[in-house]
Amino acid sequence: MLHKNLTFFFLLVFACKLHAQHQLTVQVQNIEIPEGTLFLGLFDSTVDYDNDKSKTGFFTQTLVKGPTANIVYEGLPSGWYAIKVYHDVNDNKTLDKNFMGFPKEQYGFSNNAMGTLGPPSFEESQFEIKEDTTQLVILQ
């Protein structure tokens, strides 16, 4: 009987770990102009990251009120994630670029990853959530 109770207990603990929900706090720093809107996408797969398709609840925007901003996601399952963020200073809902295709507005990625002639890959930006986590993104 004791063996069955212990087995049930360990299975219950394992099942709870699989469905654990965590909080992610994204701290965005180095906001140069304290106006406009931050657009932030949270991604949990390479396909979504490459196609800029955040799942429902993974995309957010927040008004800029100073040199830093905190965005909080609740109820995230354990797993691997990546973040893309840009600062839309003129509120036209797009990352403005110059004639060469380089961004004219600030942007950043999780792990402060930077790509070569384009955004970094999901693998370069990814981080693991297995408990409540804070991710720092410094805008370029």
Sequence and secondary structure as in RCSB ss.txt:
>XXXX:A:sequence
MLHKNLTFFFLLVFACKLHAQHQLTVQVQNIEIPEGTLFLGLFDSTVDYDNDKSKTGFFTQTLVKGPTANIVYEG
LPSGWYAIKVYHDVNDNKTLDKNFMGFPKEQYGFSNNAMGTLGPPSFEESQFEIKEDTTQLVILQ
>XXXX:A:secstr
 HHHHHHHHHHHHHHHHHT EEEEEEEEE   SS SEEEEEEESSHHHHHTT   TTTEEEEE  SS EEEEEEE
EESEEEEEEEEEETT SSS  B TTS BSS EEEGGG   SSS   HHHH EEESSSEEEEEE  
